[in-house]
Amino acid sequence: MYAMSMGDDGAELRPLEVWHAADLLANIDRGREFIGRHVGLPDVVTDLDAARAYLASYAEKRGADAGSLHGVWLDGRLAGGLLFRVWDTPSGVCEAGCWLEPAAAGRGLVTRGMRVLLGWAFEERGMHRVEWHVSSANEPSIGVARRLGMTREGVLRENYPYRGVRTDTEIWSVLAPEWRAARARTASDDH
């Protein structure tokens, strides 16, 4: 299995598969309240069987080329996940997302990992548009969208009933030509 280094801090990007169910449950348990502030995953991954079912749903998505799930590992322990929740090859549009346990937050892990995955989506898979849907109250995730060079396209007002409260969802995106132009600027700045 592959493991891609994400820097000198022991962070790696690896597949997150069904046999990682215990790792996923432990990750969610370490951050259940923190993760659950904006993301419903803790309400889905409630025990080992639910963790296995969640991972199996992404194995099915990967098999159908309709989504994928990747673990962010820190010093050999699952610290969070990066995903393509929606993947539509014919239209060239996908939706990315993430979660992290609190001990891993604020270290740039999501931004670093998503840069790898966005590069793969655009350069290897030929996607044209990557979307990022985020609660307007989730400032760290909005910060990731900004660091990834995404553009805020608008707000779906009170579109998502989350734990009994209607929340706003911001839609951010980056297009393949924008991504390539930003990478070219970064590469020329490095020389």
C-alpha positions in Angstrom: 0.0 0.0 0.0 1.2 3.5 -0.7 2.1 6.1 1.9 3.0 9.6 0.7 5.0 11.8 3.0 3.4 15.2 3.6 6.5 16.8 5.2 9.1 16.5 7.9 6.6 16.2 10.7 5.7 12.5 10.3 2.5 13.2 8.4 1.5 10.8 5.6 -1.4 10.5 3.2 -2.5 6.9 2.8 -5.6 5.0 1.7 -8.3 4.6 4.3 -9.9 1.2 3.8 -12.4 -1.1 5.4 -9.7 -2.9 7.4 -9.0 0.5 9.1 -12.4 0.5 10.9 -10.8 0.4 14.4 -8.4 3.2 13.4 -11.4 5.3 12.1 -13.5 4.7 15.2 -10.5 5.6 17.5 -9.9 8.8 15.4 -13.6 9.8 15.7 -13.7 9.0 19.4 -10.7 11.2 20.0 -12.4 14.1 18.3 -16.1 13.3 18.4 -17.2 16.7 19.8 -14.6 18.8 17.8 -15.3 17.1 14.5 -19.0 17.1 15.1 -19.2 20.9 15.4 -19.6 21.2 11.6 -19.4 17.6 10.2 -21.9 14.8 10.7 -19.3 12.0 10.5 -19.4 11.4 14.3 -23.2 10.8 14.1 -22.5 8.1 11.4 -19.4 6.4 12.9 -20.8 5.4 16.3 -19.3 2.0 16.8 -17.0 -0.5 15.0 -19.7 -1.9 12.7 -20.7 1.7 11.7 -17.1 2.5 11.0 -16.8 -0.6 8.8 -20.0 0.3 7.0 -18.8 3.9 6.3 -15.5 2.7 5.0 -17.2 0.0 2.9 -19.4 2.7 1.3 -16.3 4.5 0.2 -14.8 1.3 -1.1 -17.9 0.9 -3.2 -17.6 4.5 -4.4 -14.0 4.0 -5.4 -14.9 0.8 -7.2 -17.6 2.8 -9.1 -15.2 5.7 -9.7 -17.7 7.9 -7.8 -15.6 9.0 -4.7 -12.6 8.1 -2.6 -11.4 8.4 1.0 -7.8 9.0 2.1 -6.3 9.0 5.6 -4.1 11.6 7.1 -1.7 9.7 9.4 0.5 11.4 11.9 3.3 9.3 13.4 1.5 6.1 12.4 -1.9 7.1 13.9 -5.0 8.1 11.9 -5.5 11.8 12.6 -8.2 12.6 10.0 -9.4 12.1 6.5 -9.6 13.7 3.1 -12.2 12.7 0.7 -13.9 13.2 -2.6 -17.5 12.9 -1.4 -18.8 13.3 -5.0 -16.8 12.4 -8.1 -18.4 12.7 -11.5 -15.9 11.9 -14.3 -18.2 12.6 -17.2 -18.9 16.2 -16.0 -15.4 16.7 -14.7 -16.8 17.9 -11.3 -16.0 16.6 -7.9 -16.5 17.7 -4.3 -13.7 17.5 -1.7 -14.0 17.5 2.0 -12.1 16.7 5.2 -12.1 16.1 9.0 -9.3 16.2 11.6 -9.2 15.3 15.3 -8.3 18.3 17.5 -4.7 17.3 18.3 -3.9 17.4 14.6 -5.6 20.7 13.8 -3.7 23.9 12.9 -0.7 22.1 11.4 -1.5 22.6 7.7 -2.3 18.8 7.3 -5.5 19.3 5.4 -4.1 22.0 3.1 -1.0 19.9 2.3 -2.9 16.7 1.7 -5.6 18.4 -0.4 -2.9 19.9 -2.6 -1.7 16.4 -3.4 -5.2 15.2 -4.1 -6.2 18.3 -6.2 -3.1 17.9 -8.3 -4.0 14.2 -8.9 -7.7 15.1 -9.7 -6.7 17.8 -12.2 -3.5 16.3 -13.7 -4.0 12.6 -13.5 -7.8 12.3 -13.7 -8.7 15.3 -15.9 -11.2 16.9 -13.6 -12.2 20.4 -14.4 -13.8 21.7 -11.2 -13.3 20.8 -7.5 -15.9 22.1 -5.1 -15.6 22.6 -1.4 -18.9 22.9 0.6 -18.5 24.3 4.1 -20.6 25.6 6.9 -20.3 29.4 7.1 -19.4 28.9 10.8 -16.4 26.6 10.0 -13.6 29.2 9.8 -10.8 26.6 9.7 -12.3 24.9 6.7 -12.9 28.2 4.9 -9.3 29.0 5.5 -8.3 25.7 3.7 -10.4 26.7 0.7 -8.7 30.1 0.6 -5.2 28.5 0.9 -6.1 26.1 -1.9 -6.8 29.1 -4.2 -10.6 28.5 -4.3 -13.1 31.2 -5.0 -16.2 31.7 -2.9 -19.1 31.4 -5.2 -22.0 32.0 -2.9 -23.9 30.9 0.1 -26.9 28.5 0.3 -28.8 30.1 3.1 -30.1 27.8 5.8 -30.0 24.9 3.4 -28.7 22.3 5.8 -30.5 21.2 8.9 -27.7 20.1 11.2 -28.5 18.7 14.7 -31.7 20.7 14.8 -30.4 24.0 13.5 -30.6 25.3 9.9 -27.1 26.2 8.8 -25.7 28.1 5.8 -23.4 26.4 3.4 -20.7 28.3 1.4 -19.7 26.9 -2.0 -16.1 27.4 -2.9 -14.4 26.0 -6.0 -11.2 25.9 -8.1 -11.0 25.2 -11.8 -8.2 23.3 -13.5 -6.9 26.3 -15.4 -6.7 28.3 -12.1 -5.0 25.5 -10.4 -2.4 25.1 -13.1 -1.8 28.9 -13.3 -1.2 29.0 -9.5 1.1 26.0 -9.6 3.1 27.6 -12.4 3.4 30.9 -10.4 4.6 28.9 -7.4 7.1 27.0 -9.4 8.5 30.2 -11.0 8.7 31.8 -7.5 10.8 28.9 -6.3 13.5 29.5 -9.0 
